[in-house]
Amino acid sequence: MFTETRNAEAPIPAPETFSSIVFERPESPEMPPGPEQAVALVDLQLNQVIGAVVAGREQYDLTPYFLRPLGTTREITYRHEIIADLGTVAIRNIVDTFARNLQQMRKHLKQAAALGYIHQRQAVFVVAAQAYCSAVEELRNALDAAVPGSPGFRRFKSYVQAYAGSGAYQVLATEVRSVLKELESIRYCFRINGARVTVSRYEEETDYAREVQETFERFQQDAPETKAKKPRTVIEMDRVEAMVLDRVALLFPEAFGALDDFHRKYADFTDEVLVRFDREIQFYLAYLDHTEALQEAGLHFCVPTVSVSKEVCAEETFDLALAQLLVAKHRRVIANDFRLLSPERIIVVSGPNQGGKTTFARTVGQLHYLGSLGLTVPGTRAELFLPEKIFTHFEHGENTADLRGKLMDDLVRIHRIIKDATPDSLVILNEIFTSTTLEDAINLGGRILGRLSDLGVLCVCVTFVDELASLNEATVSMVSTVEANDPAKRTFKVIRKTADGLAYAMVLARKYRLTHDQLKERITP
């Protein structure tokens, strides 16, 4: 049975305590995935899915969020409501704009850190602070006009309003404007006499360079078109420019003193919560952008119902890892359905090789993992179970390091799963005991599924042993099908039906005229 902690009803945090858009409560320390989760991610090809989702957003370091399944349905609902808000144009535009603005801020900070001359470095640093303040002001104004529906976004809106109106932020914004105004008001001139450069305050002297330029502009005819120059990305000053700036700083000590004070006082001017939001919201956006590309190819995604009930189902669902490969090649993706009603707990999948059995098993595992992350899942409808852990057993080949044979390796790994699994687990077994005799496979497979059935876990078992499909009332048979007129062609549809390997063999026999009657006709003199 589930413990109460998996669905504990705790009070919703007050707006002023907002700290995370992906965790309803303050984020707990990040923990590396356990060994069983690391294996499951590879077996279910979720590592490929995660890699594709986060590609292009490396600056946000999103992978840790995809390695932390949630433990309660309440936390999952929190994320579902965030996703619903992001589905509106207004909220999506707000977060996209804020992300772009903070990217611009980070660009300035990166430039500042790379500059060698102190005054220039400090000036670009203030420009970064100005970009940050502009981002905060734009965010506050946009949220003021928005009406988010999720508790997460409503609390975030309240937080932004409180932060932007706080005395600390107002002082920061005022000092940014003051420092930049002082710098922009500086006017100076310099004279070049041979190798000597003299810098002085501008005292309304005549600008002869401007006069010469204006004089010659009168004689200028149609000027040849020139290619627009790209903006400079490297703004490092040369030695002469730096020396000129040093003398300007001596001429205007108040302005440059304020610049130096700001740089020291606001070494870290950003708000921790806003910066965390900027990173965390990309967890949703990365996944939604990835699935949007698949939806444009005609595939469906839905917000699943995730609960503690083991009566699960999905309609028009598919393997997400395989789908992203097939869509890239403009090939069709086959969708499947499944349903378990009490007391059913175990799906036994049989049928011909290369018929989609393993893909189906991966799909069930992927659905429940993505569901535990609070994300949308492949399909038009899904009711899923919230597993405490997901255990997988896929064929890895013989382990030459420990000198165990294939059968012994299967037994050791499955024993570990049975030992560690609880009634709250999901177990995916793919092609177990293929290295032994049919009799031993029936015996060993039956005992293992019997133990898992007694434990009450949800399980998908891909096997060549039809006898396992009718083990007890908790067991459901599903079969990968072939085309009726050509059994060599797989449909990749996995349907609920009684396992009957003989039926498939009979189709092959008829195709190649090897039935009893056909053989008698062929050998009759």
Beta strands, then each sheet from edge to edge (+ up, - down):
strand 1: 188-193
strand 2: 196-201
strand 3: 301-302
strand 4: 305-307
strand 5: 313-317
strand 6: 336-339
strand 7: 346-350
strand 8: 377-378
strand 9: 381-385
strand 10: 389-393
strand 11: 425-430
strand 12: 458-462
strand 13: 475-483
strand 14: 486-496
sheet 1: 1+ 2-
sheet 2: 3+ 8-
sheet 3: 4+ 9+ 5- 6+
sheet 4: 10+ 11+ 12+ 7+ 13+ 14-
end
